[in-house]
C-alpha cells in the first residue's frame, strides 16, 4: 500500500480539524425557541439538549416541558431571554412580530419560521438544519416526511373528484372559525382526499357563517380544538345542524390532536395521515 504524500496528509489533517471544530461549535450553541413548531423541529434534529429556553406552549416532545420557560407564545420575557445568552432565537410570525423586533434591537440573532404550506415547512427545516450544523439530518428528515406525503398523494390520485368527501374544519366554535384557501390546513384537507367547503374564503383563517356551513352540507366535520364539554354534542345541538350529513352519519371527528393539523412542524404529516385515515378507512 503506497504511503500518502505529506501534502495529502496535511489536507486530511486540515479537514479533520475543521470537522472537530464545527462539531465543537455546534455542541456549544445555545438555542431559545419561542415557537412550538420550531421546538419540535429542533428536537427532531437531535438538538433538544441545546435548547436553553422555550415557551409554555412548547409541549412536545415531553422533554420540552422540562426546558426553562421564557414566556408564552404571544409574550416573551425579554430580560430572561437576554440572560440566557442564546446564539439563535427561533420565532414565528403572527403575534411574535413585536417580540422579534425588540430582540433584534438588542442585537440578538433571530430566525423567523412562518411556513404557509408544506413546501415552506420543508424549506424551514432545511434552513434550521443549516443554521445549527445539522444540514444532513434536516435533509434526511425532509426526505422521510416527503416520502410519507407522496404515499398519501398516490392513494388520493386514484379517487374521482366527485367521490371525495366534503370537509369542514372547525378551528373554534364561538365565534365559528375555519381554515380557508392559503392555509396549511386547507392543503392538508386537499392532500388527504377531502374537499374543503371553506376553500373560497379570502383569508387563511377567518370566521365562517353557520348558515353557509349548513347549506354546504359537509360529509365530515373535523374539530381543531379540545374542550371539557362533549364536542360532538356541541355540534349536533346547534340549530339546523342535525340534518348535516356529517352529523347524521356520525362523522364529527373530535379526537385528532389539534397540534397535528395546526402546528407547522414535523408531526403535521402525522396529521395528514390521520385525516386521510378518517376520511377513507373509518
Backbone as CSV, one residue per row, in Angstrom:
resi,resn,N_x,N_y,N_z,CA_x,CA_y,CA_z,C_x,C_y,C_z
1,UNK,0.848,-1.194,0.000,0.000,0.000,0.000,0.884,1.244,0.000
2,UNK,0.726,2.133,-0.996,1.596,3.313,-1.090,1.356,4.268,0.068
3,UNK,2.434,4.922,0.518,2.317,5.913,1.580,1.688,7.192,1.039
4,UNK,0.937,7.872,1.900,0.322,9.130,1.494,1.373,10.236,1.459
5,UNK,1.260,11.104,0.496,2.184,12.214,0.381,1.951,13.205,1.518
6,UNK,3.003,13.935,1.925,2.864,14.928,3.003,1.749,15.940,2.723
7,UNK,1.619,16.368,1.452,0.587,17.358,1.113,-0.804,16.776,1.343
8,UNK,-0.958,15.481,0.958,-2.254,14.821,1.157,-2.568,14.684,2.641
9,UNK,-1.554,14.340,3.424,-1.738,14.204,4.869,-2.149,15.529,5.496
10,UNK,-1.558,16.633,5.001,-1.910,17.957,5.526,-3.377,18.281,5.246
11,UNK,-3.823,17.928,4.041,-5.216,18.197,3.666,-6.160,17.407,4.556
12,UNK,-5.830,16.108,4.754,-6.669,15.252,5.600,-6.707,15.786,7.030
13,UNK,-5.538,16.188,7.525,-5.461,16.725,8.886,-6.301,17.996,9.008
14,UNK,-6.195,18.851,7.985,-6.960,20.103,7.993,-8.466,19.831,8.023
15,UNK,-8.916,18.858,7.222,-10.338,18.524,7.183,-10.822,17.969,8.515
16,UNK,-9.983,17.155,9.151,-10.338,16.600,10.455,-10.477,17.715,11.490
17,UNK,-9.538,18.668,11.462,-9.578,19.795,12.407,-10.836,20.619,12.194
18,UNK,-11.169,20.888,10.913,-12.372,21.658,10.599,-13.617,20.941,11.108
19,UNK,-13.666,19.611,10.872,-14.826,18.828,11.312,-14.979,18.867,12.830
20,UNK,-13.867,18.674,13.536,-13.908,18.685,15.002,-14.308,20.065,15.510
21,UNK,-13.789,21.112,14.869,-14.105,22.478,15.285,-15.590,22.776,15.092
22,UNK,-16.123,22.351,13.945,-17.544,22.578,13.678,-18.410,21.808,14.669
23,UNK,-18.011,20.569,14.964,-18.776,19.762,15.916,-18.759,20.412,17.302
24,UNK,-17.586,20.913,17.694,-17.482,21.563,18.995,-18.318,22.828,19.033
25,UNK,-18.305,23.578,17.912,-19.083,24.814,17.834,-20.565,24.515,17.966
26,UNK,-21.019,23.504,17.232,-22.443,23.146,17.264,-22.865,22.698,18.653
27,UNK,-21.988,21.924,19.320,-22.358,21.396,20.636,-22.359,22.480,21.698
28,UNK,-21.712,23.617,21.414,-21.656,24.712,22.387,-22.735,25.762,22.139
29,UNK,-23.496,25.593,21.099,-24.521,26.586,20.792,-25.658,26.516,21.813
30,UNK,-26.318,27.661,21.982,-27.453,27.777,22.893,-28.643,28.329,22.103
31,UNK,-29.746,27.612,22.177,-30.925,27.998,21.412,-32.095,28.325,22.333
32,UNK,-32.897,29.287,21.904,-34.189,29.552,22.540,-35.251,29.437,21.463
33,UNK,-36.332,28.765,21.777,-37.428,28.618,20.825,-38.696,29.269,21.381
34,UNK,-39.215,30.223,20.639,-40.483,30.869,21.005,-41.644,30.260,20.232
35,UNK,-41.325,29.285,19.404,-42.326,28.648,18.542,-42.418,27.155,18.851
36,UNK,-43.598,26.662,19.210,-43.749,25.219,19.452,-43.329,24.379,18.251
37,UNK,-43.599,24.874,17.035,-43.208,24.139,15.829,-41.691,24.072,15.714
38,UNK,-41.023,25.189,15.966,-39.556,25.212,15.896,-38.955,24.300,16.969
39,UNK,-39.581,24.270,18.147,-39.114,23.376,19.212,-39.146,21.928,18.743
40,UNK,-40.240,21.557,18.085,-40.354,20.179,17.588,-39.310,19.884,16.516
41,UNK,-39.042,20.868,15.662,-38.034,20.679,14.617,-36.651,20.495,15.243
42,UNK,-36.317,21.342,16.222,-35.005,21.244,16.882,-34.821,19.886,17.545
43,UNK,-35.846,19.412,18.223,-35.749,18.089,18.847,-35.622,16.999,17.782
44,UNK,-36.365,17.137,16.686,-36.306,16.133,15.613,-34.923,16.072,14.978
45,UNK,-34.181,17.177,15.049,-32.826,17.221,14.502,-31.776,16.825,15.538
46,UNK,-32.215,16.418,16.720,-31.286,15.988,17.758,-30.657,17.118,18.540
47,UNK,-31.339,18.271,18.592,-30.777,19.458,19.232,-31.479,19.826,20.535
48,UNK,-32.271,18.922,21.058,-33.052,19.229,22.250,-32.212,19.668,23.437
49,UNK,-31.039,19.054,23.606,-30.196,19.372,24.765,-29.583,20.767,24.672
50,UNK,-29.640,21.378,23.489,-29.067,22.715,23.319,-30.114,23.820,23.468
51,UNK,-31.370,23.430,23.718,-32.425,24.429,23.920,-32.393,24.865,25.376
52,UNK,-32.071,26.133,25.599,-31.954,26.637,26.972,-33.211,27.376,27.416
53,UNK,-34.162,27.562,26.504,-35.406,28.225,26.856,-36.457,28.007,25.785
54,UNK,-37.712,27.828,26.209,-38.823,27.774,25.261,-40.063,28.350,25.934
55,UNK,-41.239,28.169,25.362,-42.444,28.795,25.896,-43.347,27.781,26.597
56,UNK,-44.345,28.307,27.266,-45.314,27.449,27.951,-46.159,26.658,26.967
57,UNK,-46.123,27.028,25.690,-46.886,26.323,24.658,-46.077,25.184,24.039
58,UNK,-44.807,25.108,24.347,-43.945,24.057,23.792,-44.141,22.784,24.608
59,UNK,-44.975,21.889,24.103,-45.386,20.714,24.879,-45.000,19.382,24.243
60,UNK,-44.203,19.424,23.173,-43.788,18.177,22.523,-42.392,18.356,21.950
61,UNK,-41.525,17.329,22.103,-41.755,16.099,22.866,-41.810,16.377,24.360
62,UNK,-41.964,15.332,25.146,-42.133,15.501,26.594,-40.962,16.248,27.216
63,UNK,-39.758,16.075,26.649,-38.574,16.739,27.200,-38.691,18.258,27.117
64,UNK,-39.495,18.746,26.171,-39.656,20.192,26.017,-40.317,20.820,27.232
65,UNK,-41.097,20.024,27.955,-41.783,20.539,29.141,-40.798,20.891,30.244
66,UNK,-39.632,20.250,30.238,-38.632,20.475,31.287,-37.697,21.635,30.971
67,UNK,-37.783,22.185,29.764,-36.914,23.307,29.381,-37.405,24.577,30.095
68,UNK,-36.491,25.408,30.622,-36.900,26.651,31.277,-37.790,27.503,30.371
69,UNK,-38.855,28.059,30.940,-39.821,28.824,30.156,-39.458,30.312,30.147
70,UNK,-39.545,30.908,28.967,-39.228,32.337,28.832,-40.471,33.165,28.521
71,UNK,-41.645,32.557,28.657,-42.877,33.286,28.404,-43.901,32.440,27.696
72,UNK,-44.938,33.096,27.204,-45.985,32.416,26.454,-45.703,32.553,24.972
73,UNK,-46.603,32.003,24.158,-46.433,32.100,22.709,-46.445,33.556,22.250
74,UNK,-47.322,34.357,22.845,-47.501,35.736,22.370,-46.683,36.764,23.140
75,UNK,-46.125,36.368,24.279,-45.388,37.348,25.081,-44.187,36.698,25.759
76,UNK,-43.007,37.088,25.295,-41.774,36.555,25.884,-41.212,37.538,26.901
77,UNK,-40.522,37.002,27.895,-39.828,37.823,28.878,-38.457,38.177,28.299
78,UNK,-38.350,39.382,27.746,-37.135,39.787,27.027,-35.910,39.716,27.936
79,UNK,-36.056,40.156,29.176,-34.918,40.147,30.109,-34.422,38.723,30.352
80,UNK,-35.357,37.800,30.495,-34.953,36.405,30.724,-34.284,35.821,29.491
81,UNK,-34.803,36.169,28.315,-34.194,35.700,27.065,-32.746,36.177,26.981
82,UNK,-32.534,37.453,27.260,-31.185,38.019,27.197,-30.254,37.335,28.199
83,UNK,-30.773,37.079,29.405,-29.950,36.479,30.461,-29.470,35.081,30.111
84,UNK,-30.191,34.394,29.227,-29.819,33.030,28.844,-28.759,33.009,27.743
85,UNK,-28.395,34.181,27.238,-27.288,34.324,26.282,-27.396,33.358,25.090
86,UNK,-28.511,33.403,24.348,-28.683,32.458,23.232,-27.874,32.845,21.999
87,UNK,-27.453,31.844,21.255,-26.799,32.102,19.968,-27.838,32.392,18.889
88,UNK,-28.947,31.655,18.935,-30.039,31.850,17.971,-31.364,31.711,18.706
89,UNK,-32.294,32.596,18.366,-33.661,32.507,18.872,-34.561,32.153,17.704
90,UNK,-35.371,31.132,17.868,-36.288,30.704,16.810,-37.692,31.208,17.143
91,UNK,-38.277,31.920,16.173,-39.590,32.521,16.387,-40.460,32.282,15.162
92,UNK,-41.691,32.755,15.231,-42.602,32.652,14.100,-43.259,34.001,13.865
93,UNK,-44.235,34.064,12.971,-44.874,35.328,12.642,-46.038,35.627,13.573
94,UNK,-47.102,36.162,13.003,-48.323,36.459,13.741,-48.046,37.342,14.952
95,UNK,-48.364,36.841,16.137,-48.278,37.636,17.358,-46.847,37.928,17.795
96,UNK,-45.864,37.297,17.190,-44.489,37.436,17.680,-43.689,38.535,16.983
97,UNK,-44.297,39.242,16.045,-43.568,40.249,15.267,-42.939,41.319,16.164
98,UNK,-43.689,41.805,17.130,-43.170,42.850,18.020,-42.030,42.313,18.885
99,UNK,-42.189,41.102,19.385,-41.130,40.482,20.189,-39.855,40.318,19.368
100,UNK,-40.009,39.881,18.126,-38.856,39.713,17.234,-38.118,41.025,17.049
101,UNK,-38.864,42.106,16.826,-38.237,43.426,16.645,-37.447,43.831,17.895
102,UNK,-38.020,43.626,19.058,-37.341,44.000,20.301,-36.066,43.188,20.501
103,UNK,-36.118,41.907,20.177,-34.940,41.053,20.329,-33.833,41.464,19.357
104,UNK,-34.214,41.791,18.138,-33.228,42.225,17.144,-32.630,43.577,17.510
105,UNK,-33.424,44.433,18.136,-32.937,45.759,18.530,-31.832,45.683,19.577
106,UNK,-31.847,44.625,20.389,-30.784,44.470,21.404,-29.647,43.600,20.890
107,UNK,-29.667,43.311,19.583,-28.541,42.634,18.956,-28.581,41.126,18.962
108,UNK,-29.727,40.543,19.282,-29.819,39.090,19.287,-30.175,38.557,17.899
109,UNK,-29.685,37.364,17.593,-29.932,36.737,16.297,-31.244,35.962,16.357
110,UNK,-32.186,36.329,15.471,-33.498,35.690,15.466,-33.768,35.093,14.094
111,UNK,-34.198,33.851,14.078,-34.631,33.213,12.840,-36.139,33.026,12.911
112,UNK,-36.851,33.608,11.939,-38.310,33.535,11.907,-38.751,32.484,10.897
113,UNK,-39.514,31.523,11.379,-40.070,30.477,10.514,-41.589,30.564,10.589
114,UNK,-42.210,30.887,9.465,-43.671,31.033,9.445,-44.225,30.420,8.155
115,UNK,-44.065,29.091,7.998,-44.477,28.440,6.746,-45.985,28.476,6.542
116,UNK,-46.382,28.800,5.317,-47.802,28.864,4.965,-48.274,27.582,4.293
117,UNK,-47.334,26.714,3.929,-47.685,25.453,3.261,-46.588,24.432,3.541
118,UNK,-46.796,23.217,3.067,-45.843,22.144,3.346,-44.487,22.384,2.697
119,UNK,-44.490,22.966,1.507,-43.220,23.247,0.830,-42.379,24.220,1.651
120,UNK,-43.028,25.255,2.183,-42.304,26.222,3.010,-41.848,25.593,4.321
121,UNK,-42.632,24.666,4.850,-42.220,23.952,6.069,-40.941,23.175,5.804
122,UNK,-40.880,22.470,4.677,-39.681,21.702,4.348,-38.471,22.627,4.190
123,UNK,-38.693,23.801,3.591,-37.613,24.780,3.443,-37.132,25.265,4.803
124,UNK,-38.075,25.485,5.721,-37.718,25.937,7.069,-36.873,24.901,7.794
125,UNK,-37.231,23.636,7.641,-36.458,22.565,8.286,-35.020,22.562,7.764
126,UNK,-34.873,22.705,6.447,-33.528,22.747,5.852,-32.758,23.960,6.353
127,UNK,-33.427,25.120,6.414,-32.751,26.341,6.884,-32.311,26.209,8.334
128,UNK,-33.171,25.635,9.167,-32.820,25.439,10.570,-31.649,24.459,10.674
129,UNK,-31.652,23.431,9.828,-30.536,22.491,9.804,-29.225,23.173,9.456
130,UNK,-29.251,24.072,8.480,-28.032,24.787,8.082,-27.544,25.704,9.196
131,UNK,-28.479,26.379,9.857,-28.115,27.316,10.913,-27.491,26.623,12.113
132,UNK,-27.887,25.380,12.336,-27.485,24.674,13.555,-26.441,23.587,13.324
133,UNK,-25.944,23.484,12.102,-24.954,22.452,11.816,-25.533,21.066,11.672
134,UNK,-26.824,20.992,11.377,-27.500,19.702,11.239,-28.141,19.578,9.845
135,UNK,-27.419,20.030,8.844,-27.987,20.050,7.496,-28.299,18.647,6.981
136,UNK,-27.405,17.693,7.203,-27.646,16.340,6.699,-28.835,15.708,7.412
137,UNK,-28.971,15.964,8.727,-30.119,15.448,9.468,-31.416,16.089,8.972
138,UNK,-31.348,17.382,8.661,-32.533,18.079,8.156,-32.954,17.528,6.799
139,UNK,-31.966,17.275,5.946,-32.277,16.726,4.627,-32.889,15.333,4.746
140,UNK,-32.382,14.533,5.672,-32.928,13.191,5.888,-34.363,13.267,6.416
141,UNK,-34.619,14.211,7.329,-35.963,14.388,7.883,-36.946,14.796,6.795
142,UNK,-36.553,15.765,5.979,-37.420,16.227,4.889,-37.701,15.096,3.908
143,UNK,-36.675,14.313,3.594,-36.839,13.190,2.664,-37.847,12.180,3.219
144,UNK,-37.752,11.902,4.505,-38.677,10.943,5.138,-40.101,11.484,5.148
145,UNK,-40.255,12.762,5.492,-41.587,13.375,5.536,-42.206,13.427,4.141
146,UNK,-41.379,13.808,3.148,-41.896,13.895,1.788,-42.300,12.522,1.264
147,UNK,-41.577,11.497,1.653,-41.933,10.139,1.236,-43.298,9.734,1.746
148,UNK,-43.594,10.094,2.996,-44.904,9.775,3.563,-46.011,10.581,2.884
149,UNK,-45.716,11.829,2.558,-46.695,12.666,1.835,-46.987,12.061,0.470
150,UNK,-45.945,11.600,-0.201,-46.113,11.031,-1.548,-46.964,9.768,-1.526
151,UNK,-46.874,8.999,-0.453,-47.706,7.795,-0.332,-49.186,8.181,-0.312
152,UNK,-49.525,9.208,0.482,-50.914,9.685,0.538,-51.345,10.220,-0.825
153,UNK,-50.459,10.985,-1.461,-50.783,11.540,-2.783,-51.111,10.442,-3.785
154,UNK,-50.329,9.376,-3.777,-50.537,8.287,-4.740,-51.885,7.612,-4.522
155,UNK,-52.336,7.544,-3.280,-53.644,6.949,-2.984,-54.767,7.870,-3.434
156,UNK,-54.605,9.165,-3.179,-55.664,10.136,-3.481,-55.822,10.346,-4.984
157,UNK,-54.730,10.214,-5.721,-54.782,10.415,-7.173,-55.794,9.502,-7.853
158,UNK,-56.052,8.360,-7.264,-56.957,7.378,-7.879,-58.433,7.618,-7.523
159,UNK,-58.691,8.619,-6.679,-60.066,8.879,-6.226,-60.700,9.956,-7.106
160,UNK,-61.826,9.668,-7.773,-62.500,10.683,-8.585,-62.931,11.873,-7.725
161,UNK,-62.914,13.056,-8.304,-63.235,14.268,-7.559,-64.627,14.204,-6.927
162,UNK,-65.596,13.636,-7.660,-66.968,13.593,-7.138,-67.157,12.541,-6.039
163,UNK,-66.126,11.742,-5.777,-66.192,10.744,-4.713,-65.483,11.230,-3.436
164,UNK,-64.880,12.386,-3.513,-64.167,12.909,-2.347,-65.152,13.567,-1.380
165,UNK,-65.052,13.277,-0.084,-65.985,13.854,0.883,-65.754,15.347,1.101
166,UNK,-66.857,16.062,1.303,-66.778,17.478,1.651,-66.442,17.591,3.142
167,UNK,-65.481,18.454,3.452,-64.959,18.542,4.819,-65.090,19.969,5.349
168,UNK,-65.507,20.070,6.604,-65.484,21.360,7.303,-64.555,21.228,8.498
169,UNK,-63.509,22.049,8.515,-62.588,22.054,9.640,-62.975,23.213,10.552
170,UNK,-63.342,22.889,11.764,-63.797,23.897,12.722,-62.652,24.227,13.670
171,UNK,-62.053,25.401,13.473,-60.929,25.822,14.296,-61.401,26.246,15.682
172,UNK,-62.549,26.874,15.740,-63.142,27.276,17.020,-64.645,27.390,16.841
173,UNK,-65.382,27.337,17.959,-66.836,27.274,17.874,-67.551,28.580,18.228
174,UNK,-66.892,29.481,18.976,-67.561,30.716,19.384,-66.574,31.871,19.427
175,UNK,-66.463,32.636,18.318,-67.253,32.525,17.094,-66.787,31.344,16.233
176,UNK,-67.638,30.930,15.323,-67.312,29.824,14.434,-66.179,30.260,13.505
177,UNK,-65.080,29.515,13.533,-63.917,29.863,12.717,-63.430,28.632,11.964
178,UNK,-62.856,28.882,10.788,-62.381,27.777,9.963,-61.091,28.153,9.242
179,UNK,-60.565,27.210,8.490,-59.354,27.423,7.695,-59.733,27.413,6.224
180,UNK,-59.280,28.420,5.503,-59.625,28.525,4.084,-58.413,28.500,3.189
181,UNK,-58.600,28.982,1.989,-57.542,28.979,0.988,-56.317,29.739,1.488
182,UNK,-55.142,29.190,1.220,-53.906,29.828,1.650,-53.405,29.334,2.988
183,UNK,-54.179,28.466,3.641,-53.743,27.912,4.925,-53.148,26.523,4.719
184,UNK,-52.267,26.150,5.626,-51.670,24.815,5.547,-52.729,23.745,5.843
185,UNK,-53.764,24.113,6.611,-54.844,23.172,6.919,-55.656,22.856,5.670
186,UNK,-55.916,23.877,4.862,-56.629,23.671,3.600,-55.842,22.718,2.699
187,UNK,-54.526,22.876,2.693,-53.665,21.987,1.905,-53.746,20.560,2.428
188,UNK,-53.764,20.386,3.755,-53.865,19.054,4.340,-55.157,18.359,3.919
189,UNK,-56.259,19.112,3.937,-57.543,18.527,3.562,-57.510,18.055,2.111
190,UNK,-56.975,18.902,1.222,-56.906,18.548,-0.199,-55.996,17.336,-0.419
191,UNK,-54.821,17.331,0.221,-53.882,16.225,0.050,-54.435,14.918,0.594
192,UNK,-55.243,15.014,1.654,-55.784,13.806,2.270,-56.957,13.227,1.487
193,UNK,-57.424,13.960,0.477,-58.519,13.467,-0.350,-59.868,14.056,-0.019
194,UNK,-59.885,15.181,0.687,-61.127,15.854,1.011,-61.310,17.124,0.204
195,UNK,-62.511,17.688,0.273,-62.821,18.959,-0.382,-63.244,19.936,0.708
196,UNK,-62.443,20.941,0.940,-62.714,21.923,1.989,-63.882,22.818,1.579
197,UNK,-64.975,22.804,2.339,-66.137,23.609,1.960,-65.875,25.105,2.133
198,UNK,-64.779,25.459,2.829,-64.441,26.866,3.038,-63.257,27.302,2.185
199,UNK,-62.986,26.540,1.136,-61.821,26.828,0.289,-61.900,28.186,-0.387
200,UNK,-63.110,28.736,-0.534,-63.270,30.012,-1.232,-63.208,31.227,-0.310
201,UNK,-62.896,31.025,0.975,-62.770,32.172,1.865,-61.525,32.971,1.502
202,UNK,-61.565,34.277,1.746,-60.484,35.154,1.301,-59.290,35.176,2.252
203,UNK,-59.478,34.701,3.475,-58.386,34.678,4.443,-58.055,33.234,4.812
204,UNK,-56.787,32.966,5.144,-56.413,31.601,5.545,-57.202,31.112,6.765
205,UNK,-57.421,32.015,7.729,-58.193,31.665,8.920,-59.165,32.799,9.204
206,UNK,-60.446,32.465,9.307,-61.448,33.514,9.472,-62.736,32.961,10.067
207,UNK,-63.640,33.874,10.405,-64.969,33.464,10.845,-65.720,32.851,9.663
208,UNK,-66.690,32.012,9.999,-67.462,31.346,8.948,-68.924,31.307,9.370
209,UNK,-69.794,31.524,8.415,-71.227,31.565,8.695,-71.781,30.167,8.966
210,UNK,-72.508,30.027,10.072,-73.144,28.747,10.389,-74.167,28.379,9.323
211,UNK,-74.852,29.395,8.784,-75.854,29.148,7.744,-75.204,28.597,6.482
212,UNK,-74.038,29.130,6.138,-73.327,28.651,4.946,-72.837,27.219,5.185
213,UNK,-72.371,26.939,6.390,-71.921,25.580,6.715,-73.067,24.590,6.535
214,UNK,-74.260,24.960,6.992,-75.439,24.088,6.830,-75.754,23.903,5.354
215,UNK,-75.714,24.987,4.625,-76.050,24.951,3.195,-75.078,24.074,2.409
216,UNK,-73.812,24.137,2.755,-72.797,23.378,2.013,-72.716,21.918,2.464
217,UNK,-73.335,21.604,3.572,-73.607,20.229,3.986,-72.368,19.319,3.939
218,UNK,-71.391,19.563,4.818,-70.177,18.725,4.794,-70.462,17.271,5.167
219,UNK,-69.694,16.380,4.558,-69.795,14.950,4.890,-69.016,14.613,6.153
220,UNK,-67.985,15.412,6.420,-67.132,15.201,7.583,-66.854,16.548,8.236
221,UNK,-66.940,16.586,9.561,-66.556,17.779,10.325,-65.392,17.396,11.226
222,UNK,-64.301,18.150,11.135,-63.132,17.912,11.978,-62.997,19.078,12.940
223,UNK,-62.970,18.783,14.225,-62.844,19.819,15.241,-61.381,20.004,15.609
224,UNK,-60.895,21.200,15.406,-59.486,21.501,15.658,-59.240,22.106,17.022
225,UNK,-59.941,21.624,18.028,-59.768,22.136,19.389,-60.264,21.087,20.370
226,UNK,-59.867,21.262,21.613,-60.312,20.367,22.679,-61.095,21.194,23.698
227,UNK,-62.202,20.675,24.200,-62.954,21.332,25.258,-63.333,20.301,26.312
228,UNK,-63.744,20.788,27.461,-64.182,19.888,28.525,-65.555,19.297,28.208
229,UNK,-66.319,20.001,27.373,-67.657,19.538,27.022,-67.571,18.431,25.975
230,UNK,-68.684,17.754,25.763,-68.771,16.766,24.691,-68.874,17.533,23.370
231,UNK,-67.758,17.591,22.652,-67.701,18.436,21.465,-68.635,17.959,20.358
232,UNK,-68.869,16.657,20.275,-69.796,16.164,19.253,-71.212,16.662,19.524
233,UNK,-71.624,16.658,20.806,-72.941,17.195,21.158,-72.996,18.690,20.909
234,UNK,-71.869,19.359,21.118,-71.789,20.792,20.875,-72.178,21.118,19.440
235,UNK,-71.785,20.251,18.521,-72.104,20.445,17.101,-73.532,20.014,16.789
236,UNK,-73.916,18.825,17.219,-75.237,18.282,16.855,-76.392,19.071,17.463
237,UNK,-76.150,19.754,18.586,-77.217,20.503,19.248,-77.423,21.897,18.674
238,UNK,-76.596,22.292,17.728,-76.780,23.605,17.114,-78.038,23.616,16.254
239,UNK,-78.654,24.769,16.181,-79.874,24.905,15.387,-79.581,24.609,13.914
240,UNK,-80.272,23.623,13.357,-80.161,23.306,11.943,-79.036,22.364,11.567
241,UNK,-78.171,22.007,12.542,-77.009,21.193,12.197,-77.290,19.690,12.241
242,UNK,-78.374,19.270,12.855,-78.630,17.831,12.982,-78.903,17.160,11.642
243,UNK,-79.236,17.968,10.615,-79.502,17.407,9.285,-78.280,17.421,8.368
244,UNK,-77.170,17.963,8.853,-75.927,17.938,8.068,-75.451,16.490,7.962
245,UNK,-74.972,16.114,6.796,-74.525,14.730,6.569,-73.546,14.244,7.641
246,UNK,-72.576,15.087,7.989,-71.562,14.687,8.957,-72.175,14.339,10.310
247,UNK,-73.223,15.094,10.695,-73.868,14.853,11.986,-74.763,13.620,11.892
248,UNK,-75.549,13.526,10.829,-76.460,12.390,10.662,-75.709,11.065,10.588
249,UNK,-74.544,11.083,9.942,-73.776,9.850,9.749,-72.682,9.654,10.802
250,UNK,-72.757,10.487,11.859,-71.800,10.389,12.975,-70.345,10.474,12.496
251,UNK,-70.096,11.472,11.677,-68.741,11.686,11.179,-68.203,13.050,11.628
252,UNK,-68.476,13.359,12.887,-67.875,14.532,13.535,-66.652,14.033,14.281
253,UNK,-65.479,14.443,13.831,-64.218,13.924,14.364,-63.666,14.901,15.400
254,UNK,-63.535,14.419,16.628,-63.117,15.311,17.706,-61.885,14.796,18.453
255,UNK,-61.267,13.743,17.956,-60.164,13.148,18.717,-58.816,13.182,18.001
256,UNK,-58.688,14.044,16.988,-57.366,14.267,16.395,-56.699,15.392,17.176
257,UNK,-55.499,15.153,17.656,-54.758,16.183,18.384,-54.635,17.428,17.505
258,UNK,-55.177,18.573,17.934,-55.110,19.789,17.109,-53.701,20.167,16.693
259,UNK,-52.707,19.853,17.537,-51.320,20.205,17.200,-50.849,19.501,15.930
260,UNK,-51.454,18.367,15.606,-51.050,17.622,14.416,-51.493,18.298,13.126
261,UNK,-52.504,19.157,13.203,-53.004,19.793,11.978,-52.832,21.309,11.973
262,UNK,-52.581,21.893,13.144,-52.461,23.345,13.222,-51.027,23.820,13.448
263,UNK,-50.142,22.926,13.851,-48.763,23.310,14.165,-47.836,22.906,13.025
264,UNK,-47.222,23.869,12.335,-46.378,23.552,11.173,-45.006,23.008,11.550
265,UNK,-45.016,21.785,12.070,-43.779,21.095,12.415,-43.779,19.717,11.795
266,UNK,-42.811,18.880,12.132,-42.710,17.542,11.521,-43.949,16.673,11.711
267,UNK,-44.657,16.847,12.831,-45.819,15.993,13.103,-47.031,16.334,12.236
268,UNK,-46.940,17.379,11.428,-48.077,17.728,10.587,-48.348,16.619,9.564
269,UNK,-47.316,15.845,9.234,-47.521,14.706,8.341,-48.308,13.614,9.060
270,UNK,-48.129,13.499,10.381,-48.985,12.610,11.173,-50.441,13.052,11.033
271,UNK,-50.652,14.375,11.071,-51.991,14.917,10.919,-52.588,14.597,9.561
272,UNK,-51.784,14.725,8.514,-52.231,14.385,7.164,-52.665,12.926,7.096
273,UNK,-51.853,12.049,7.658,-52.186,10.619,7.640,-53.449,10.329,8.440
274,UNK,-53.620,11.028,9.569,-54.816,10.842,10.393,-56.070,11.274,9.635
275,UNK,-56.018,12.434,8.990,-57.185,12.926,8.243,-57.538,11.950,7.131
276,UNK,-56.533,11.507,6.376,-56.790,10.568,5.275,-57.421,9.288,5.803
277,UNK,-56.908,8.779,6.914,-57.448,7.552,7.503,-58.908,7.752,7.906
278,UNK,-59.229,8.896,8.507,-60.592,9.151,8.950,-61.553,9.334,7.777
279,UNK,-61.060,9.903,6.689,-61.926,10.129,5.534,-62.260,8.841,4.785
280,UNK,-61.319,7.891,4.765,-61.487,6.734,3.880,-61.482,5.366,4.564
281,UNK,-61.038,5.283,5.799,-60.925,3.973,6.416,-61.714,3.833,7.709
282,UNK,-62.483,4.875,8.065,-63.285,4.782,9.282,-64.713,5.242,8.991
